[in-house]
Amino acid sequence: MVIDASATLVWCFQDEIGEADLHLLDRLRSERIDVPGLWLLELANALALAERKRRITAADTAGFLSLLEQLDIDVHAETWRDVFSTILPLSRAQTLTAYDAAYLDLAMRLGVPLASKDRALCAAAERVGVEVVAV
């Protein structure tokens, strides 16, 4: 399964986590997770901003990162050729950000479901026949 940052970060913020989020986490404890390389930067940025705004502490971040280390996550490094030959055209065709198109492209290439809280990304995934996991 491909999971985007929006569906991942919720596990760090107790005021946002719901039953579906916990169910997804339980499911992913026994499945491989595939993510594009930008996922790491998106998480790092969101965590740094949340700490800066005092929404979470460094200890909260450490706990979240410890949780991620328990999961089987395969980070796919896109080359610049992939970005301009595949992700940019997909972004145009589906009216997505290039970031969101990277998640959709990976799910399409691997033939796996996509988990996201981003409505536009989920709608685009459904349009191209990618299964969307409800979170």
C-alpha positions as a printed Julia matrix, in Angstrom:
135×3 Matrix{Float64}:
   0.0    0.0     0.0
   1.12   3.55   -0.71
   0.41   5.97    2.12
   0.81   9.72    1.92
   1.96  12.13    4.6
  -1.58  13.21    5.51
  -2.58   9.67    6.41
   0.69   9.07    8.28
   1.01  12.25   10.32
  -2.36  11.78   11.99
  -0.73   9.07   14.13
   1.37  11.81   15.73
  -1.5   14.13   16.6
  -3.8   12.64   19.19
  -6.46  15.34   18.63
  -6.81  14.26   14.98
  -6.63  10.49   15.15
  -9.82   8.55   14.58
 -10.93   4.94   14.55
 -10.21   4.54   10.83
  -6.67   5.88   11.38
  -6.03   3.35   14.14
  -7.47   0.55   12.0
  -5.13   1.51    9.15
  -2.15   1.54   11.52
  -3.07  -1.93   12.8
  -3.38  -3.18    9.22
  -0.03  -1.71    8.24
   1.79  -3.44   11.09
   1.62  -6.6     8.96
   1.88  -5.12    5.43
   4.61  -3.4     3.47
   4.19   0.34    2.99
   5.53   2.04   -0.12
   6.21   5.77   -0.18
   7.91   8.17   -2.58
  11.09   9.82   -1.33
   9.34  13.14   -0.76
   7.3   11.51    2.03
  10.3   11.8     4.35
  10.64  15.52    3.69
   6.91  16.08    4.12
   6.97  14.34    7.49
  10.11  16.16    8.64
   8.62  19.52    7.65
   5.29  18.88    9.35
   6.98  17.68   12.53
   9.35  20.67   12.64
   6.46  23.09   12.15
   4.33  21.36   14.79
   7.2   21.53   17.28
   7.84  25.18   16.45
   4.17  25.99   17.04
   4.32  23.97   20.28
   1.64  21.6    19.08
   3.93  18.66   19.84
   7.2   18.21   21.69
  10.49  16.7    20.58
   9.51  13.7    22.72
   6.26  13.37   20.75
   8.27  13.43   17.53
  10.64  10.79   18.87
   7.7    8.57   19.82
   6.16   8.99   16.37
   9.45   8.15   14.65
   9.8    5.09   16.88
   6.34   3.97   15.74
   7.37   4.38   12.09
  10.5    2.3    12.68
   8.26  -0.61   13.63
   6.62  -0.58   10.2
   7.92  -2.13    6.98
   8.37   1.04    4.91
   9.98   0.97    1.48
  11.05   4.45    0.38
  11.22   4.77   -3.41
  13.71   7.32   -4.68
  12.38   8.95   -7.82
  14.91  10.15  -10.34
  14.59  13.54  -11.95
  13.64  11.74  -15.17
  10.62  10.17  -13.42
   9.53  13.57  -12.2
   9.46  15.19  -15.63
   8.5   12.18  -17.74
   5.81  10.67  -15.52
   4.86  12.72  -12.46
   4.56  16.12  -14.17
   2.23  14.77  -16.91
   0.14  12.95  -14.28
  -0.04  16.15  -12.25
  -1.31  18.02  -15.3
  -3.8   15.33  -16.3
  -5.3   14.94  -12.82
  -4.95  18.58  -11.7
  -2.83  17.56   -8.71
   0.24  19.02   -7.1
   3.4   17.27   -8.23
   3.74  16.03   -4.64
   0.35  14.31   -4.74
   1.0   13.0    -8.25
   4.14  11.28   -6.92
   2.01   9.24   -4.5
  -0.53   8.42   -7.2
   2.18   7.48   -9.69
   3.77   5.09   -7.19
   0.43   3.41   -6.41
  -0.28   3.07  -10.13
   3.16   1.61  -10.92
   3.0   -0.89   -8.07
  -0.67  -1.75   -8.56
  -1.43  -1.23   -4.87
  -4.05   0.76   -2.92
  -3.48   4.36   -1.82
  -4.22   5.69    1.68
  -4.67   9.45    1.98
  -6.79  12.05    3.71
  -6.43  14.38    0.71
  -9.78  14.48   -1.09
  -8.37  15.66   -4.42
  -5.74  12.9    -4.4
  -8.33  10.25   -3.49
 -10.67  11.45   -6.24
  -7.84  11.35   -8.8
  -6.88   7.85   -7.65
 -10.43   6.65   -8.14
 -10.56   8.24  -11.62
  -7.51   6.25  -12.73
  -8.67   3.02  -11.11
  -6.45   2.97   -8.03
  -8.14   1.55   -4.93
  -8.45   4.13   -2.16
  -8.26   3.05    1.47
 -10.71   5.07    3.53
  -9.1    7.05    6.36
